[in-house]
Amino acid sequence: MKKDIHPKVQEVIASCVCGAQFKVDSTKPDIRVDICGLCHPFYTGNEKIMDTEGRVERFKRQYKVK
């Protein structure tokens, strides 16, 4: 690797709008995100599926998924 061409990596605190903060390594001095693993609906189990044509219900009936 060539010397002095790579950006400096430092430990910074990444902040989410939900209030969660994480220590991460980054080349940027500050990281702010809109959504994280603690507030994302997929990971929290609060995921809502918008199904206007009944495809999800049809799939659940066909394959007997709860």
mmCIF file as Biopython writes it, N, C-alpha, C and O atoms, coordinates in Angstrom:
data_model
#
loop_
_atom_site.group_PDB
_atom_site.id
_atom_site.type_symbol
_atom_site.label_atom_id
_atom_site.label_alt_id
_atom_site.label_comp_id
_atom_site.label_asym_id
_atom_site.label_entity_id
_atom_site.label_seq_id
_atom_site.pdbx_PDB_ins_code
_atom_site.Cartn_x
_atom_site.Cartn_y
_atom_site.Cartn_z
_atom_site.occupancy
_atom_site.B_iso_or_equiv
_atom_site.auth_seq_id
_atom_site.auth_asym_id
_atom_site.pdbx_PDB_model_num
ATOM 1   N N  . MET A ? 1  ? 0.827   -1.179  0.000  1.0 0.0 1  A 1 
ATOM 2   C CA . MET A ? 1  ? 0.000   0.000   0.000  1.0 0.0 1  A 1 
ATOM 3   C C  . MET A ? 1  ? 0.876   1.249   0.000  1.0 0.0 1  A 1 
ATOM 4   O O  . MET A ? 1  ? 1.924   1.290   0.646  1.0 0.0 1  A 1 
ATOM 5   N N  . LYS A ? 2  ? 0.437   2.244   -0.721 1.0 0.0 2  A 1 
ATOM 6   C CA . LYS A ? 2  ? 1.161   3.502   -0.748 1.0 0.0 2  A 1 
ATOM 7   C C  . LYS A ? 2  ? 0.919   4.272   0.537  1.0 0.0 2  A 1 
ATOM 8   O O  . LYS A ? 2  ? -0.165  4.207   1.117  1.0 0.0 2  A 1 
ATOM 9   N N  . LYS A ? 3  ? 1.913   4.986   0.968  1.0 0.0 3  A 1 
ATOM 10  C CA . LYS A ? 3  ? 1.797   5.777   2.185  1.0 0.0 3  A 1 
ATOM 11  C C  . LYS A ? 3  ? 1.174   7.131   1.885  1.0 0.0 3  A 1 
ATOM 12  O O  . LYS A ? 3  ? 1.343   7.692   0.802  1.0 0.0 3  A 1 
ATOM 13  N N  . ASP A ? 4  ? 0.449   7.639   2.875  1.0 0.0 4  A 1 
ATOM 14  C CA . ASP A ? 4  ? -0.103  8.993   2.859  1.0 0.0 4  A 1 
ATOM 15  C C  . ASP A ? 4  ? -1.138  9.261   1.772  1.0 0.0 4  A 1 
ATOM 16  O O  . ASP A ? 4  ? -1.342  10.419  1.406  1.0 0.0 4  A 1 
ATOM 17  N N  . ILE A ? 5  ? -1.801  8.229   1.244  1.0 0.0 5  A 1 
ATOM 18  C CA . ILE A ? 5  ? -2.871  8.475   0.274  1.0 0.0 5  A 1 
ATOM 19  C C  . ILE A ? 5  ? -4.235  8.067   0.829  1.0 0.0 5  A 1 
ATOM 20  O O  . ILE A ? 5  ? -5.265  8.394   0.238  1.0 0.0 5  A 1 
ATOM 21  N N  . HIS A ? 6  ? -4.253  7.359   1.951  1.0 0.0 6  A 1 
ATOM 22  C CA . HIS A ? 6  ? -5.508  6.883   2.526  1.0 0.0 6  A 1 
ATOM 23  C C  . HIS A ? 6  ? -6.022  7.870   3.566  1.0 0.0 6  A 1 
ATOM 24  O O  . HIS A ? 6  ? -5.230  8.473   4.291  1.0 0.0 6  A 1 
ATOM 25  N N  . PRO A ? 7  ? -7.342  8.043   3.648  1.0 0.0 7  A 1 
ATOM 26  C CA . PRO A ? 7  ? -7.876  8.969   4.652  1.0 0.0 7  A 1 
ATOM 27  C C  . PRO A ? 7  ? -7.667  8.425   6.064  1.0 0.0 7  A 1 
ATOM 28  O O  . PRO A ? 7  ? -7.563  7.216   6.270  1.0 0.0 7  A 1 
ATOM 29  N N  . LYS A ? 8  ? -7.609  9.324   7.009  1.0 0.0 8  A 1 
ATOM 30  C CA . LYS A ? 8  ? -7.407  8.948   8.404  1.0 0.0 8  A 1 
ATOM 31  C C  . LYS A ? 8  ? -8.700  8.342   8.960  1.0 0.0 8  A 1 
ATOM 32  O O  . LYS A ? 8  ? -9.767  8.943   8.840  1.0 0.0 8  A 1 
ATOM 33  N N  . VAL A ? 9  ? -8.608  7.175   9.558  1.0 0.0 9  A 1 
ATOM 34  C CA . VAL A ? 9  ? -9.762  6.506   10.157 1.0 0.0 9  A 1 
ATOM 35  C C  . VAL A ? 9  ? -9.719  6.771   11.654 1.0 0.0 9  A 1 
ATOM 36  O O  . VAL A ? 9  ? -8.683  6.623   12.303 1.0 0.0 9  A 1 
ATOM 37  N N  . GLN A ? 10 ? -10.880 7.169   12.186 1.0 0.0 10 A 1 
ATOM 38  C CA . GLN A ? 10 ? -10.960 7.484   13.600 1.0 0.0 10 A 1 
ATOM 39  C C  . GLN A ? 10 ? -12.235 6.918   14.197 1.0 0.0 10 A 1 
ATOM 40  O O  . GLN A ? 10 ? -13.179 6.612   13.468 1.0 0.0 10 A 1 
ATOM 41  N N  . GLU A ? 11 ? -12.273 6.778   15.500 1.0 0.0 11 A 1 
ATOM 42  C CA . GLU A ? 11 ? -13.479 6.301   16.161 1.0 0.0 11 A 1 
ATOM 43  C C  . GLU A ? 11 ? -14.387 7.494   16.425 1.0 0.0 11 A 1 
ATOM 44  O O  . GLU A ? 11 ? -13.981 8.466   17.063 1.0 0.0 11 A 1 
ATOM 45  N N  . VAL A ? 12 ? -15.636 7.411   15.921 1.0 0.0 12 A 1 
ATOM 46  C CA . VAL A ? 12 ? -16.605 8.487   16.091 1.0 0.0 12 A 1 
ATOM 47  C C  . VAL A ? 12 ? -17.894 7.911   16.655 1.0 0.0 12 A 1 
ATOM 48  O O  . VAL A ? 12 ? -18.074 6.694   16.699 1.0 0.0 12 A 1 
ATOM 49  N N  . ILE A ? 13 ? -18.776 8.780   17.079 1.0 0.0 13 A 1 
ATOM 50  C CA . ILE A ? 13 ? -20.074 8.354   17.584 1.0 0.0 13 A 1 
ATOM 51  C C  . ILE A ? 13 ? -21.115 8.619   16.501 1.0 0.0 13 A 1 
ATOM 52  O O  . ILE A ? 13 ? -21.285 9.753   16.054 1.0 0.0 13 A 1 
ATOM 53  N N  . ALA A ? 14 ? -21.809 7.561   16.085 1.0 0.0 14 A 1 
ATOM 54  C CA . ALA A ? 14 ? -22.890 7.683   15.117 1.0 0.0 14 A 1 
ATOM 55  C C  . ALA A ? 14 ? -24.189 7.862   15.897 1.0 0.0 14 A 1 
ATOM 56  O O  . ALA A ? 14 ? -24.468 7.099   16.822 1.0 0.0 14 A 1 
ATOM 57  N N  . SER A ? 15 ? -24.978 8.860   15.530 1.0 0.0 15 A 1 
ATOM 58  C CA . SER A ? 15 ? -26.216 9.171   16.231 1.0 0.0 15 A 1 
ATOM 59  C C  . SER A ? 15 ? -27.412 8.942   15.328 1.0 0.0 15 A 1 
ATOM 60  O O  . SER A ? 15 ? -27.389 9.284   14.146 1.0 0.0 15 A 1 
ATOM 61  N N  . CYS A ? 16 ? -28.462 8.356   15.902 1.0 0.0 16 A 1 
ATOM 62  C CA . CYS A ? 16 ? -29.723 8.133   15.179 1.0 0.0 16 A 1 
ATOM 63  C C  . CYS A ? 16 ? -30.753 9.125   15.712 1.0 0.0 16 A 1 
ATOM 64  O O  . CYS A ? 16 ? -30.611 9.637   16.822 1.0 0.0 16 A 1 
ATOM 65  N N  . VAL A ? 17 ? -31.786 9.394   14.920 1.0 0.0 17 A 1 
ATOM 66  C CA . VAL A ? 17 ? -32.822 10.318  15.373 1.0 0.0 17 A 1 
ATOM 67  C C  . VAL A ? 17 ? -33.632 9.740   16.535 1.0 0.0 17 A 1 
ATOM 68  O O  . VAL A ? 17 ? -34.295 10.495  17.247 1.0 0.0 17 A 1 
ATOM 69  N N  . CYS A ? 18 ? -33.597 8.429   16.745 1.0 0.0 18 A 1 
ATOM 70  C CA . CYS A ? 18 ? -34.317 7.824   17.868 1.0 0.0 18 A 1 
ATOM 71  C C  . CYS A ? 18 ? -33.562 8.025   19.177 1.0 0.0 18 A 1 
ATOM 72  O O  . CYS A ? 18 ? -34.099 7.735   20.246 1.0 0.0 18 A 1 
ATOM 73  N N  . GLY A ? 19 ? -32.327 8.518   19.113 1.0 0.0 19 A 1 
ATOM 74  C CA . GLY A ? 19 ? -31.545 8.787   20.302 1.0 0.0 19 A 1 
ATOM 75  C C  . GLY A ? 19 ? -30.425 7.786   20.549 1.0 0.0 19 A 1 
ATOM 76  O O  . GLY A ? 19 ? -29.594 7.999   21.432 1.0 0.0 19 A 1 
ATOM 77  N N  . ALA A ? 20 ? -30.389 6.713   19.796 1.0 0.0 20 A 1 
ATOM 78  C CA . ALA A ? 20 ? -29.343 5.702   19.963 1.0 0.0 20 A 1 
ATOM 79  C C  . ALA A ? 20 ? -28.008 6.238   19.455 1.0 0.0 20 A 1 
ATOM 80  O O  . ALA A ? 20 ? -27.955 6.986   18.479 1.0 0.0 20 A 1 
ATOM 81  N N  . GLN A ? 21 ? -26.936 5.843   20.133 1.0 0.0 21 A 1 
ATOM 82  C CA . GLN A ? 21 ? -25.605 6.254   19.724 1.0 0.0 21 A 1 
ATOM 83  C C  . GLN A ? 21 ? -24.698 5.033   19.702 1.0 0.0 21 A 1 
ATOM 84  O O  . GLN A ? 21 ? -24.776 4.172   20.578 1.0 0.0 21 A 1 
ATOM 85  N N  . PHE A ? 22 ? -23.831 4.965   18.685 1.0 0.0 22 A 1 
ATOM 86  C CA . PHE A ? 22 ? -22.924 3.841   18.500 1.0 0.0 22 A 1 
ATOM 87  C C  . PHE A ? 22 ? -21.529 4.358   18.224 1.0 0.0 22 A 1 
ATOM 88  O O  . PHE A ? 22 ? -21.354 5.379   17.560 1.0 0.0 22 A 1 
ATOM 89  N N  . LYS A ? 23 ? -20.534 3.647   18.738 1.0 0.0 23 A 1 
ATOM 90  C CA . LYS A ? 23 ? -19.152 3.955   18.393 1.0 0.0 23 A 1 
ATOM 91  C C  . LYS A ? 23 ? -18.789 3.152   17.152 1.0 0.0 23 A 1 
ATOM 92  O O  . LYS A ? 23 ? -18.931 1.929   17.130 1.0 0.0 23 A 1 
ATOM 93  N N  . VAL A ? 24 ? -18.320 3.845   16.123 1.0 0.0 24 A 1 
ATOM 94  C CA . VAL A ? 24 ? -17.928 3.201   14.875 1.0 0.0 24 A 1 
ATOM 95  C C  . VAL A ? 24 ? -16.626 3.824   14.378 1.0 0.0 24 A 1 
ATOM 96  O O  . VAL A ? 24 ? -16.259 4.927   14.785 1.0 0.0 24 A 1 
ATOM 97  N N  . ASP A ? 25 ? -15.949 3.125   13.514 1.0 0.0 25 A 1 
ATOM 98  C CA . ASP A ? 25 ? -14.767 3.660   12.854 1.0 0.0 25 A 1 
ATOM 99  C C  . ASP A ? 25 ? -15.194 4.308   11.550 1.0 0.0 25 A 1 
ATOM 100 O O  . ASP A ? 25 ? -15.959 3.721   10.785 1.0 0.0 25 A 1 
ATOM 101 N N  . SER A ? 26 ? -14.713 5.497   11.293 1.0 0.0 26 A 1 
ATOM 102 C CA . SER A ? 26 ? -15.120 6.220   10.099 1.0 0.0 26 A 1 
ATOM 103 C C  . SER A ? 26 ? -14.049 7.211   9.687  1.0 0.0 26 A 1 
ATOM 104 O O  . SER A ? 26 ? -13.201 7.606   10.488 1.0 0.0 26 A 1 
ATOM 105 N N  . THR A ? 27 ? -14.104 7.606   8.418  1.0 0.0 27 A 1 
ATOM 106 C CA . THR A ? 27 ? -13.230 8.660   7.932  1.0 0.0 27 A 1 
ATOM 107 C C  . THR A ? 27 ? -13.896 10.018  8.089  1.0 0.0 27 A 1 
ATOM 108 O O  . THR A ? 27 ? -13.243 11.047  7.917  1.0 0.0 27 A 1 
ATOM 109 N N  . LYS A ? 28 ? -15.182 10.039  8.413  1.0 0.0 28 A 1 
ATOM 110 C CA . LYS A ? 28 ? -15.907 11.287  8.627  1.0 0.0 28 A 1 
ATOM 111 C C  . LYS A ? 28 ? -15.904 11.631  10.114 1.0 0.0 28 A 1 
ATOM 112 O O  . LYS A ? 28 ? -15.900 10.727  10.950 1.0 0.0 28 A 1 
ATOM 113 N N  . PRO A ? 29 ? -15.907 12.896  10.455 1.0 0.0 29 A 1 
ATOM 114 C CA . PRO A ? 29 ? -15.850 13.275  11.872 1.0 0.0 29 A 1 
ATOM 115 C C  . PRO A ? 29 ? -17.170 13.097  12.618 1.0 0.0 29 A 1 
ATOM 116 O O  . PRO A ? 29 ? -17.167 12.985  13.844 1.0 0.0 29 A 1 
ATOM 117 N N  . ASP A ? 30 ? -18.302 13.068  11.903 1.0 0.0 30 A 1 
ATOM 118 C CA . ASP A ? 30 ? -19.607 12.986  12.550 1.0 0.0 30 A 1 
ATOM 119 C C  . ASP A ? 30 ? -20.561 12.214  11.649 1.0 0.0 30 A 1 
ATOM 120 O O  . ASP A ? 30 ? -20.603 12.446  10.440 1.0 0.0 30 A 1 
ATOM 121 N N  . ILE A ? 31 ? -21.331 11.291  12.235 1.0 0.0 31 A 1 
ATOM 122 C CA . ILE A ? 31 ? -22.292 10.512  11.455 1.0 0.0 31 A 1 
ATOM 123 C C  . ILE A ? 31 ? -23.659 10.637  12.113 1.0 0.0 31 A 1 
ATOM 124 O O  . ILE A ? 31 ? -23.804 10.382  13.308 1.0 0.0 31 A 1 
ATOM 125 N N  . ARG A ? 32 ? -24.656 11.028  11.336 1.0 0.0 32 A 1 
ATOM 126 C CA . ARG A ? 32 ? -26.042 11.095  11.802 1.0 0.0 32 A 1 
ATOM 127 C C  . ARG A ? 32 ? -26.904 10.328  10.813 1.0 0.0 32 A 1 
ATOM 128 O O  . ARG A ? 32 ? -26.835 10.551  9.604  1.0 0.0 32 A 1 
ATOM 129 N N  . VAL A ? 33 ? -27.724 9.414   11.346 1.0 0.0 33 A 1 
ATOM 130 C CA . VAL A ? 33 ? -28.568 8.589   10.487 1.0 0.0 33 A 1 
ATOM 131 C C  . VAL A ? 33 ? -30.034 8.779   10.855 1.0 0.0 33 A 1 
ATOM 132 O O  . VAL A ? 33 ? -30.358 9.171   11.976 1.0 0.0 33 A 1 
ATOM 133 N N  . ASP A ? 34 ? -30.915 8.499   9.899  1.0 0.0 34 A 1 
ATOM 134 C CA . ASP A ? 34 ? -32.352 8.636   10.124 1.0 0.0 34 A 1 
ATOM 135 C C  . ASP A ? 34 ? -32.948 7.417   10.810 1.0 0.0 34 A 1 
ATOM 136 O O  . ASP A ? 34 ? -33.933 7.532   11.539 1.0 0.0 34 A 1 
ATOM 137 N N  . ILE A ? 35 ? -32.354 6.249   10.581 1.0 0.0 35 A 1 
ATOM 138 C CA . ILE A ? 35 ? -32.917 5.021   11.126 1.0 0.0 35 A 1 
ATOM 139 C C  . ILE A ? 35 ? -31.777 4.050   11.410 1.0 0.0 35 A 1 
ATOM 140 O O  . ILE A ? 35 ? -30.802 3.989   10.662 1.0 0.0 35 A 1 
ATOM 141 N N  . CYS A ? 36 ? -31.907 3.292   12.495 1.0 0.0 36 A 1 
ATOM 142 C CA . CYS A ? 36 ? -30.850 2.364   12.891 1.0 0.0 36 A 1 
ATOM 143 C C  . CYS A ? 36 ? -31.462 0.995   13.181 1.0 0.0 36 A 1 
ATOM 144 O O  . CYS A ? 36 ? -32.667 0.802   13.018 1.0 0.0 36 A 1 
ATOM 145 N N  . GLY A ? 37 ? -30.649 0.068   13.601 1.0 0.0 37 A 1 
ATOM 146 C CA . GLY A ? 37 ? -31.114 -1.285  13.904 1.0 0.0 37 A 1 
ATOM 147 C C  . GLY A ? 37 ? -32.027 -1.357  15.114 1.0 0.0 37 A 1 
ATOM 148 O O  . GLY A ? 37 ? -32.766 -2.330  15.265 1.0 0.0 37 A 1 
ATOM 149 N N  . LEU A ? 38 ? -31.995 -0.355  15.978 1.0 0.0 38 A 1 
ATOM 150 C CA . LEU A ? 38 ? -32.853 -0.356  17.157 1.0 0.0 38 A 1 
ATOM 151 C C  . LEU A ? 38 ? -34.245 0.193   16.871 1.0 0.0 38 A 1 
ATOM 152 O O  . LEU A ? 38 ? -35.194 -0.136  17.583 1.0 0.0 38 A 1 
ATOM 153 N N  . CYS A ? 39 ? -34.381 1.017   15.852 1.0 0.0 39 A 1 
ATOM 154 C CA . CYS A ? 39 ? -35.692 1.606   15.570 1.0 0.0 39 A 1 
ATOM 155 C C  . CYS A ? 39 ? -36.248 1.200   14.202 1.0 0.0 39 A 1 
ATOM 156 O O  . CYS A ? 39 ? -37.360 1.599   13.856 1.0 0.0 39 A 1 
ATOM 157 N N  . HIS A ? 40 ? -35.510 0.424   13.426 1.0 0.0 40 A 1 
ATOM 158 C CA . HIS A ? 40 ? -35.986 -0.004  12.110 1.0 0.0 40 A 1 
ATOM 159 C C  . HIS A ? 40 ? -37.132 -0.995  12.286 1.0 0.0 40 A 1 
ATOM 160 O O  . HIS A ? 40 ? -37.003 -1.942  13.062 1.0 0.0 40 A 1 
ATOM 161 N N  . PRO A ? 41 ? -38.246 -0.804  11.590 1.0 0.0 41 A 1 
ATOM 162 C CA . PRO A ? 41 ? -39.414 -1.681  11.763 1.0 0.0 41 A 1 
ATOM 163 C C  . PRO A ? 41 ? -39.128 -3.148  11.489 1.0 0.0 41 A 1 
ATOM 164 O O  . PRO A ? 41 ? -39.743 -4.008  12.120 1.0 0.0 41 A 1 
ATOM 165 N N  . PHE A ? 42 ? -38.231 -3.467  10.584 1.0 0.0 42 A 1 
ATOM 166 C CA . PHE A ? 42 ? -37.934 -4.866  10.279 1.0 0.0 42 A 1 
ATOM 167 C C  . PHE A ? 42 ? -37.313 -5.563  11.487 1.0 0.0 42 A 1 
ATOM 168 O O  . PHE A ? 42 ? -37.643 -6.713  11.775 1.0 0.0 42 A 1 
ATOM 169 N N  . TYR A ? 43 ? -36.424 -4.879  12.190 1.0 0.0 43 A 1 
ATOM 170 C CA . TYR A ? 43 ? -35.725 -5.482  13.321 1.0 0.0 43 A 1 
ATOM 171 C C  . TYR A ? 43 ? -36.534 -5.424  14.612 1.0 0.0 43 A 1 
ATOM 172 O O  . TYR A ? 43 ? -36.334 -6.263  15.491 1.0 0.0 43 A 1 
ATOM 173 N N  . THR A ? 44 ? -37.436 -4.463  14.751 1.0 0.0 44 A 1 
ATOM 174 C CA . THR A ? 44 ? -38.229 -4.342  15.973 1.0 0.0 44 A 1 
ATOM 175 C C  . THR A ? 44 ? -39.486 -5.203  15.935 1.0 0.0 44 A 1 
ATOM 176 O O  . THR A ? 44 ? -40.115 -5.417  16.971 1.0 0.0 44 A 1 
ATOM 177 N N  . GLY A ? 45 ? -39.863 -5.700  14.756 1.0 0.0 45 A 1 
ATOM 178 C CA . GLY A ? 45 ? -41.070 -6.513  14.636 1.0 0.0 45 A 1 
ATOM 179 C C  . GLY A ? 45 ? -42.318 -5.697  14.396 1.0 0.0 45 A 1 
ATOM 180 O O  . GLY A ? 45 ? -43.419 -6.249  14.392 1.0 0.0 45 A 1 
ATOM 181 N N  . ASN A ? 46 ? -42.180 -4.408  14.197 1.0 0.0 46 A 1 
ATOM 182 C CA . ASN A ? 46 ? -43.327 -3.535  13.948 1.0 0.0 46 A 1 
ATOM 183 C C  . ASN A ? 46 ? -43.526 -3.257  12.469 1.0 0.0 46 A 1 
ATOM 184 O O  . ASN A ? 46 ? -44.121 -2.249  12.088 1.0 0.0 46 A 1 
ATOM 185 N N  . GLU A ? 47 ? -43.028 -4.152  11.649 1.0 0.0 47 A 1 
ATOM 186 C CA . GLU A ? 47 ? -43.112 -3.958  10.206 1.0 0.0 47 A 1 
ATOM 187 C C  . GLU A ? 47 ? -44.563 -4.051  9.754  1.0 0.0 47 A 1 
ATOM 188 O O  . GLU A ? 47 ? -45.275 -4.989  10.112 1.0 0.0 47 A 1 
ATOM 189 N N  . LYS A ? 48 ? -44.988 -3.085  8.978  1.0 0.0 48 A 1 
ATOM 190 C CA . LYS A ? 48 ? -46.345 -3.079  8.447  1.0 0.0 48 A 1 
ATOM 191 C C  . LYS A ? 48 ? -46.272 -3.238  6.943  1.0 0.0 48 A 1 
ATOM 192 O O  . LYS A ? 48 ? -45.542 -2.509  6.271  1.0 0.0 48 A 1 
ATOM 193 N N  . ILE A ? 49 ? -47.014 -4.173  6.419  1.0 0.0 49 A 1 
ATOM 194 C CA . ILE A ? 49 ? -47.003 -4.433  4.984  1.0 0.0 49 A 1 
ATOM 195 C C  . ILE A ? 49 ? -48.221 -3.752  4.369  1.0 0.0 49 A 1 
ATOM 196 O O  . ILE A ? 49 ? -49.356 -4.013  4.766  1.0 0.0 49 A 1 
ATOM 197 N N  . MET A ? 50 ? -47.976 -2.889  3.409  1.0 0.0 50 A 1 
ATOM 198 C CA . MET A ? 50 ? -49.065 -2.232  2.698  1.0 0.0 50 A 1 
ATOM 199 C C  . MET A ? 50 ? -49.469 -3.123  1.533  1.0 0.0 50 A 1 
ATOM 200 O O  . MET A ? 50 ? -48.739 -3.250  0.549  1.0 0.0 50 A 1 
ATOM 201 N N  . ASP A ? 51 ? -50.634 -3.736  1.655  1.0 0.0 51 A 1 
ATOM 202 C CA . ASP A ? 51 ? -51.097 -4.659  0.626  1.0 0.0 51 A 1 
ATOM 203 C C  . ASP A ? 51 ? -52.513 -4.272  0.243  1.0 0.0 51 A 1 
ATOM 204 O O  . ASP A ? 51 ? -53.462 -4.573  0.966  1.0 0.0 51 A 1 
ATOM 205 N N  . THR A ? 52 ? -52.655 -3.610  -0.886 1.0 0.0 52 A 1 
ATOM 206 C CA . THR A ? 52 ? -53.974 -3.150  -1.295 1.0 0.0 52 A 1 
ATOM 207 C C  . THR A ? 52 ? -54.693 -4.170  -2.167 1.0 0.0 52 A 1 
ATOM 208 O O  . THR A ? 52 ? -55.902 -4.054  -2.370 1.0 0.0 52 A 1 
ATOM 209 N N  . GLU A ? 53 ? -53.989 -5.157  -2.682 1.0 0.0 53 A 1 
ATOM 210 C CA . GLU A ? 53 ? -54.617 -6.119  -3.576 1.0 0.0 53 A 1 
ATOM 211 C C  . GLU A ? 53 ? -54.787 -7.496  -2.952 1.0 0.0 53 A 1 
ATOM 212 O O  . GLU A ? 53 ? -55.213 -8.426  -3.638 1.0 0.0 53 A 1 
ATOM 213 N N  . GLY A ? 54 ? -54.468 -7.652  -1.679 1.0 0.0 54 A 1 
ATOM 214 C CA . GLY A ? 54 ? -54.681 -8.921  -1.000 1.0 0.0 54 A 1 
ATOM 215 C C  . GLY A ? 54 ? -53.655 -9.988  -1.310 1.0 0.0 54 A 1 
ATOM 216 O O  . GLY A ? 54 ? -53.921 -11.165 -1.063 1.0 0.0 54 A 1 
ATOM 217 N N  . ARG A ? 55 ? -52.517 -9.642  -1.829 1.0 0.0 55 A 1 
ATOM 218 C CA . ARG A ? 55 ? -51.509 -10.648 -2.193 1.0 0.0 55 A 1 
ATOM 219 C C  . ARG A ? 55 ? -50.931 -11.348 -0.973 1.0 0.0 55 A 1 
ATOM 220 O O  . ARG A ? 55 ? -50.695 -12.556 -0.998 1.0 0.0 55 A 1 
ATOM 221 N N  . VAL A ? 56 ? -50.702 -10.587 0.099  1.0 0.0 56 A 1 
ATOM 222 C CA . VAL A ? 56 ? -50.115 -11.174 1.302  1.0 0.0 56 A 1 
ATOM 223 C C  . VAL A ? 56 ? -51.082 -12.165 1.920  1.0 0.0 56 A 1 
ATOM 224 O O  . VAL A ? 56 ? -50.681 -13.265 2.299  1.0 0.0 56 A 1 
ATOM 225 N N  . GLU A ? 57 ? -52.355 -11.792 2.028  1.0 0.0 57 A 1 
ATOM 226 C CA . GLU A ? 57 ? -53.355 -12.706 2.583  1.0 0.0 57 A 1 
ATOM 227 C C  . GLU A ? 57 ? -53.495 -13.961 1.725  1.0 0.0 57 A 1 
ATOM 228 O O  . GLU A ? 57 ? -53.621 -15.062 2.260  1.0 0.0 57 A 1 
ATOM 229 N N  . ARG A ? 58 ? -53.475 -13.811 0.424  1.0 0.0 58 A 1 
ATOM 230 C CA . ARG A ? 58 ? -53.567 -14.955 -0.475 1.0 0.0 58 A 1 
ATOM 231 C C  . ARG A ? 58 ? -52.371 -15.883 -0.286 1.0 0.0 58 A 1 
ATOM 232 O O  . ARG A ? 58 ? -52.531 -17.103 -0.281 1.0 0.0 58 A 1 
ATOM 233 N N  . PHE A ? 59 ? -51.178 -15.318 -0.132 1.0 0.0 59 A 1 
ATOM 234 C CA . PHE A ? 59 ? -49.975 -16.111 0.099  1.0 0.0 59 A 1 
ATOM 235 C C  . PHE A ? 59 ? -50.077 -16.847 1.430  1.0 0.0 59 A 1 
ATOM 236 O O  . PHE A ? 59 ? -49.765 -18.036 1.507  1.0 0.0 59 A 1 
ATOM 237 N N  . LYS A ? 60 ? -50.507 -16.153 2.468  1.0 0.0 60 A 1 
ATOM 238 C CA . LYS A ? 60 ? -50.633 -16.782 3.784  1.0 0.0 60 A 1 
ATOM 239 C C  . LYS A ? 60 ? -51.651 -17.919 3.770  1.0 0.0 60 A 1 
ATOM 240 O O  . LYS A ? 60 ? -51.423 -18.962 4.382  1.0 0.0 60 A 1 
ATOM 241 N N  . ARG A ? 61 ? -52.778 -17.724 3.072  1.0 0.0 61 A 1 
ATOM 242 C CA . ARG A ? 61 ? -53.786 -18.790 2.964  1.0 0.0 61 A 1 
ATOM 243 C C  . ARG A ? 61 ? -53.252 -19.972 2.181  1.0 0.0 61 A 1 
ATOM 244 O O  . ARG A ? 61 ? -53.464 -21.122 2.565  1.0 0.0 61 A 1 
ATOM 245 N N  . GLN A ? 62 ? -52.564 -19.698 1.093  1.0 0.0 62 A 1 
ATOM 246 C CA . GLN A ? 62 ? -52.079 -20.761 0.220  1.0 0.0 62 A 1 
ATOM 247 C C  . GLN A ? 62 ? -51.033 -21.622 0.904  1.0 0.0 62 A 1 
ATOM 248 O O  . GLN A ? 62 ? -51.051 -22.846 0.770  1.0 0.0 62 A 1 
ATOM 249 N N  . TYR A ? 63 ? -50.112 -20.985 1.644  1.0 0.0 63 A 1 
ATOM 250 C CA . TYR A ? 63 ? -49.032 -21.720 2.275  1.0 0.0 63 A 1 
ATOM 251 C C  . TYR A ? 63 ? -49.208 -21.889 3.777  1.0 0.0 63 A 1 
ATOM 252 O O  . TYR A ? 63 ? -48.309 -22.376 4.462  1.0 0.0 63 A 1 
ATOM 253 N N  . LYS A ? 64 ? -50.367 -21.486 4.285  1.0 0.0 64 A 1 
ATOM 254 C CA . LYS A ? 64 ? -50.729 -21.623 5.699  1.0 0.0 64 A 1 
ATOM 255 C C  . LYS A ? 64 ? -49.661 -21.027 6.609  1.0 0.0 64 A 1 
ATOM 256 O O  . LYS A ? 64 ? -49.206 -21.656 7.564  1.0 0.0 64 A 1 
ATOM 257 N N  . VAL A ? 65 ? -49.279 -19.806 6.287  1.0 0.0 65 A 1 
ATOM 258 C CA . VAL A ? 65 ? -48.303 -19.067 7.075  1.0 0.0 65 A 1 
ATOM 259 C C  . VAL A ? 65 ? -49.059 -18.255 8.115  1.0 0.0 65 A 1 
ATOM 260 O O  . VAL A ? 65 ? -50.081 -17.643 7.802  1.0 0.0 65 A 1 
ATOM 261 N N  . LYS A ? 66 ? -48.570 -18.245 9.344  1.0 0.0 66 A 1 
ATOM 262 C CA . LYS A ? 66 ? -49.236 -17.494 10.406 1.0 0.0 66 A 1 
ATOM 263 C C  . LYS A ? 66 ? -48.855 -16.053 10.383 1.0 0.0 66 A 1 
ATOM 264 O O  . LYS A ? 66 ? -49.328 -15.276 11.212 1.0 0.0 66 A 1 
#
